[in-house]
């Protein structure tokens, strides 16, 4: 597995080639702090942003605000262990990307 360190986290590439960003710093702050780090250092290829165990896909053209909104939309049902709204959000996202 390939790893790329950022200022506040790291991207790890899985066997399929998908990159996963995880915060590794322990500072106090808003999720936007780590979103900005992920967007600033995102490697080429598809990637997901993970924060406190909750995911959101990173897409071309994302701003900190758009990724934060997507993360919030994805993480609420994911965190609540209610997978149906999470999967519906995922399906909506995939359909928008086509």
Residue frames as a rotation matrix with the C-alpha (Angstrom) as fourth column:
UNK 1
0.575 0.818 0.000 0.00
0.818 -0.575 0.000 0.00
0.000 0.000 -1.000 0.00
UNK 2
-0.401 -0.690 0.603 1.30
0.667 -0.671 -0.323 3.39
0.628 0.273 0.729 -0.96
UNK 3
0.410 0.460 -0.788 1.12
0.869 -0.459 0.184 6.26
-0.277 -0.760 -0.588 1.54
UNK 4
-0.238 -0.438 0.867 1.46
0.559 -0.792 -0.246 10.01
0.794 0.426 0.433 1.06
UNK 5
-0.264 0.061 -0.963 1.89
0.917 -0.294 -0.270 12.19
-0.299 -0.954 0.022 4.13
UNK 6
0.276 0.343 0.898 0.24
0.486 -0.856 0.178 15.60
0.829 0.387 -0.403 4.24
UNK 7
-0.488 -0.458 0.743 0.67
-0.324 -0.696 -0.641 18.37
0.810 -0.554 0.191 6.78
UNK 8
-0.387 0.450 0.805 -2.17
-0.921 -0.137 -0.366 17.08
-0.054 -0.883 0.467 8.98
UNK 9
0.533 0.625 0.571 -2.97
-0.541 0.770 -0.338 13.59
-0.651 -0.129 0.748 7.72
UNK 10
-0.677 -0.730 0.092 -2.17
-0.381 0.455 0.805 10.97
-0.629 0.510 -0.587 5.15
UNK 11
0.407 0.675 -0.616 -3.52
-0.912 0.258 -0.319 9.43
-0.057 0.692 0.720 1.98
UNK 12
-0.502 -0.471 0.726 -3.29
-0.381 0.874 0.303 5.64
-0.777 -0.124 -0.617 1.78
UNK 13
-0.186 0.389 -0.902 -3.96
-0.968 0.084 0.236 3.85
0.167 0.917 0.361 -1.50
UNK 14
0.231 0.332 0.915 -5.83
-0.525 0.834 -0.170 0.56
-0.819 -0.441 0.367 -1.29
UNK 15
-0.469 -0.476 0.744 -5.37
0.218 0.754 0.620 -2.43
-0.856 0.453 -0.250 -3.63
UNK 16
0.325 0.681 0.657 -7.99
0.855 0.085 -0.511 -1.09
-0.403 0.728 -0.555 -6.07
UNK 17
-0.462 -0.577 0.674 -6.11
0.794 -0.608 0.024 2.22
0.395 0.546 0.738 -6.48
UNK 18
0.530 0.734 0.425 -8.56
0.373 -0.652 0.660 4.27
0.762 -0.191 -0.619 -4.41
UNK 19
-0.638 -0.741 0.209 -6.96
0.197 -0.420 -0.886 6.83
0.744 -0.525 0.413 -2.10
UNK 20
0.512 0.740 -0.435 -8.26
0.650 -0.003 0.760 7.31
0.562 -0.672 -0.482 1.46
UNK 21
-0.319 -0.568 0.759 -7.47
-0.139 -0.764 -0.630 10.46
0.938 -0.306 0.165 3.46
UNK 22
0.533 0.414 -0.738 -7.32
0.693 0.287 0.661 10.15
0.486 -0.864 -0.134 7.24
UNK 23
0.587 -0.302 0.752 -6.48
-0.490 -0.871 0.033 12.90
0.645 -0.388 -0.659 9.71
UNK 24
0.274 -0.560 -0.782 -3.43
0.641 0.712 -0.286 12.00
0.717 -0.423 0.554 11.79
UNK 25
-0.705 -0.495 0.507 -2.91
-0.017 -0.704 -0.710 15.24
0.709 -0.509 0.488 13.71
UNK 26
-0.239 0.584 -0.776 -4.53
0.914 0.405 0.023 15.60
0.327 -0.704 -0.631 17.10
UNK 27
-0.995 -0.104 0.006 -5.22
0.097 -0.947 -0.305 19.30
0.038 -0.303 0.952 17.14
UNK 28
-0.230 0.953 -0.197 -8.60
0.608 -0.017 -0.793 20.68
-0.760 -0.303 -0.576 18.05
UNK 29
-0.817 -0.014 -0.576 -10.46
-0.360 -0.768 0.529 22.18
-0.450 0.640 0.623 15.17
UNK 30
0.285 0.947 -0.150 -13.35
-0.615 0.061 -0.786 22.04
-0.735 0.316 0.599 12.76
UNK 31
0.359 -0.070 0.931 -13.53
0.466 0.877 -0.114 19.33
-0.808 0.475 0.348 10.12
UNK 32
0.998 0.037 0.049 -12.84
0.061 -0.525 -0.849 22.06
-0.005 0.850 -0.526 7.51
UNK 33
0.403 -0.914 0.045 -9.25
-0.779 -0.317 0.541 22.19
-0.480 -0.253 -0.840 8.77
UNK 34
-0.307 -0.505 0.807 -8.64
-0.076 0.858 0.508 18.59
-0.949 0.095 -0.302 7.62
UNK 35
0.619 0.565 0.546 -10.77
0.548 0.188 -0.815 18.98
-0.563 0.803 -0.193 4.48
UNK 36
0.872 -0.349 -0.344 -8.52
-0.469 -0.797 -0.379 21.83
-0.142 0.492 -0.859 3.38
UNK 37
-0.096 -0.944 0.316 -5.47
-0.712 0.287 0.641 19.65
-0.696 -0.163 -0.699 4.03
UNK 38
-0.043 0.148 0.988 -6.95
0.364 0.923 -0.122 16.77
-0.930 0.354 -0.094 2.01
UNK 39
0.872 0.437 0.222 -7.87
0.365 -0.277 -0.889 18.99
-0.327 0.856 -0.401 -0.94
UNK 40
0.649 -0.693 -0.313 -4.48
-0.703 -0.704 0.102 20.70
-0.291 0.154 -0.944 -0.92
UNK 41
-0.357 -0.908 0.217 -2.57
-0.808 0.417 0.416 17.39
-0.468 -0.027 -0.883 -1.03
UNK 42
0.559 0.660 0.502 -4.93
-0.327 0.731 -0.599 15.05
-0.762 0.171 0.625 -2.92
UNK 43
-0.608 -0.761 0.228 -3.00
-0.120 0.371 0.921 12.68
-0.785 0.532 -0.317 -5.20
UNK 44
-0.532 0.390 -0.752 -4.15
-0.834 -0.090 0.544 11.95
0.144 0.917 0.373 -8.75
UNK 45
-0.753 0.318 -0.575 -7.01
0.121 0.927 0.354 9.48
0.646 0.197 -0.737 -8.95
UNK 46
0.266 0.960 0.084 -10.21
-0.040 -0.076 0.996 8.76
0.963 -0.268 0.019 -7.05
UNK 47
-0.815 -0.569 -0.113 -10.18
0.133 0.006 -0.991 9.51
0.565 -0.822 0.071 -3.34
UNK 48
0.408 0.878 -0.251 -12.32
0.491 0.021 0.871 9.46
0.769 -0.479 -0.423 -0.22
UNK 49
-0.437 -0.405 0.803 -12.13
-0.471 -0.658 -0.588 11.80
0.767 -0.635 0.097 2.76
UNK 50
0.223 0.445 -0.867 -12.51
0.582 0.652 0.485 10.07
0.782 -0.613 -0.114 6.13
UNK 51
-0.533 -0.347 0.772 -12.93
-0.417 -0.686 -0.596 11.96
0.736 -0.640 0.221 9.38
UNK 52
-0.526 0.253 0.812 -13.70
-0.797 0.188 -0.575 10.27
-0.298 -0.949 0.103 12.69
UNK 53
-0.773 0.106 0.625 -14.56
0.128 0.992 -0.010 7.09
-0.621 0.072 -0.780 10.79
UNK 54
0.326 0.945 0.019 -17.09
0.322 -0.092 -0.942 8.79
-0.889 0.314 -0.335 8.52
UNK 55
-0.508 -0.654 0.561 -16.55
0.661 0.121 0.740 8.94
-0.552 0.747 0.371 4.72
UNK 56
0.624 0.645 -0.442 -17.26
-0.018 -0.554 -0.832 11.21
-0.781 0.527 -0.334 1.77
UNK 57
0.330 -0.512 0.793 -15.97
0.925 0.345 -0.162 11.02
-0.191 0.787 0.587 -1.79
UNK 58
-0.100 -0.434 -0.895 -13.67
0.007 -0.900 0.436 13.79
-0.995 0.037 0.093 -3.04
UNK 59
0.507 0.324 0.799 -14.57
0.778 0.226 -0.586 14.96
-0.371 0.918 -0.138 -6.56
UNK 60
-0.528 -0.687 0.500 -12.81
0.842 -0.499 0.204 17.15
0.109 0.528 0.842 -9.10
UNK 61
-0.356 0.332 0.874 -13.58
0.179 -0.894 0.412 20.81
0.917 0.303 0.259 -8.46
UNK 62
0.440 0.517 -0.734 -14.40
0.800 0.144 0.582 20.36
0.407 -0.844 -0.350 -4.78
UNK 63
-0.099 -0.389 0.916 -14.00
-0.344 -0.850 -0.398 23.36
0.934 -0.355 -0.050 -2.52
UNK 64
-0.971 -0.231 -0.061 -13.74
-0.017 0.322 -0.947 23.03
0.238 -0.918 -0.317 1.25
UNK 65
-0.522 0.837 0.164 -17.41
-0.743 -0.351 -0.570 24.03
-0.420 -0.420 0.805 1.49
UNK 66
0.218 0.647 -0.730 -18.71
-0.893 0.434 0.118 21.52
0.393 0.627 0.673 -1.10
UNK 67
-0.363 -0.405 -0.839 -16.74
-0.061 0.909 -0.413 18.64
0.930 -0.099 -0.354 0.42
UNK 68
-0.979 0.055 0.195 -17.86
-0.198 -0.069 -0.978 19.64
-0.040 -0.996 0.079 3.92
UNK 69
-0.169 0.984 -0.056 -21.51
-0.961 -0.177 -0.214 19.68
-0.221 0.018 0.975 2.78
UNK 70
0.216 0.205 -0.955 -21.13
-0.588 0.808 0.041 16.24
0.779 0.553 0.295 1.15
UNK 71
-0.738 -0.543 -0.401 -19.36
0.009 0.587 -0.810 14.87
0.675 -0.601 -0.428 4.22
UNK 72
-0.792 0.501 0.349 -22.16
-0.527 -0.273 -0.805 16.17
-0.308 -0.821 0.480 6.48
UNK 73
0.149 0.894 -0.422 -24.83
-0.986 0.166 0.004 14.70
0.073 0.416 0.906 4.19
UNK 74
0.076 -0.194 -0.978 -23.08
-0.309 0.928 -0.209 11.33
0.948 0.318 0.011 4.10
UNK 75
-0.784 -0.595 -0.178 -22.03
-0.061 0.359 -0.931 11.16
0.618 -0.719 -0.318 7.75
UNK 76
-0.420 0.663 0.619 -25.37
-0.907 -0.310 -0.284 11.79
0.003 -0.681 0.732 9.44
UNK 77
0.684 0.715 -0.149 -27.06
-0.709 0.698 0.095 8.53
0.172 0.041 0.984 8.34
UNK 78
0.176 -0.701 -0.692 -23.73
-0.075 0.691 -0.719 6.66
0.982 0.178 0.069 8.37
UNK 79
-0.755 -0.502 0.421 -23.07
-0.387 -0.176 -0.905 7.71
0.528 -0.847 -0.061 11.96
UNK 80
-0.161 0.804 0.572 -26.61
-0.975 -0.041 -0.216 6.84
-0.150 -0.593 0.791 13.02
UNK 81
-0.832 -0.230 0.504 -26.12
-0.181 0.973 0.145 3.29
-0.524 0.030 -0.851 11.70
UNK 82
0.336 0.938 0.086 -29.06
-0.016 0.097 -0.995 3.89
-0.942 0.333 0.047 9.37
UNK 83
-0.564 -0.761 0.320 -27.61
0.255 0.208 0.944 2.57
-0.786 0.614 0.077 6.14
UNK 84
0.141 0.668 0.731 -30.62
0.939 0.143 -0.312 3.21
-0.312 0.731 -0.607 3.87
UNK 85
0.941 0.191 -0.281 -30.23
0.112 -0.955 -0.273 7.04
-0.320 0.226 -0.920 3.77
UNK 86
0.071 -0.984 -0.165 -26.46
-0.352 -0.180 0.919 6.60
-0.933 -0.007 -0.359 3.46
UNK 87
-0.503 -0.237 0.831 -26.90
0.556 0.648 0.521 4.33
-0.662 0.724 -0.194 0.45
UNK 88
0.563 0.744 0.359 -29.49
0.791 -0.359 -0.495 6.70
-0.240 0.563 -0.791 -1.04
UNK 89
0.721 -0.393 -0.571 -27.01
-0.283 -0.919 0.275 9.58
-0.633 -0.037 -0.773 -0.70
UNK 90
-0.345 -0.895 0.283 -24.35
-0.109 0.338 0.935 7.45
-0.932 0.292 -0.214 -2.34
UNK 91
-0.156 0.377 0.913 -26.66
0.878 0.476 -0.047 6.54
-0.452 0.794 -0.405 -5.24
UNK 92
0.871 0.468 -0.149 -27.59
0.380 -0.834 -0.399 10.20
-0.311 0.291 -0.905 -5.75
UNK 93
0.332 -0.844 -0.422 -23.91
-0.435 -0.534 0.726 11.11
-0.837 -0.058 -0.544 -5.79
UNK 94
-0.518 -0.536 0.667 -23.04
0.286 0.627 0.725 8.40
-0.806 0.566 -0.171 -8.33
UNK 95
0.229 0.689 0.688 -25.93
0.927 0.061 -0.370 9.42
-0.297 0.722 -0.625 -10.58
UNK 96
0.863 0.044 -0.503 -24.79
0.004 -0.997 -0.080 13.08
-0.505 0.067 -0.860 -10.49
UNK 97
-0.024 -0.991 -0.131 -21.30
-0.345 -0.115 0.931 12.08
-0.938 0.067 -0.340 -11.61
UNK 98
-0.180 -0.007 0.984 -22.54
0.711 0.690 0.135 10.44
-0.679 0.724 -0.119 -14.83
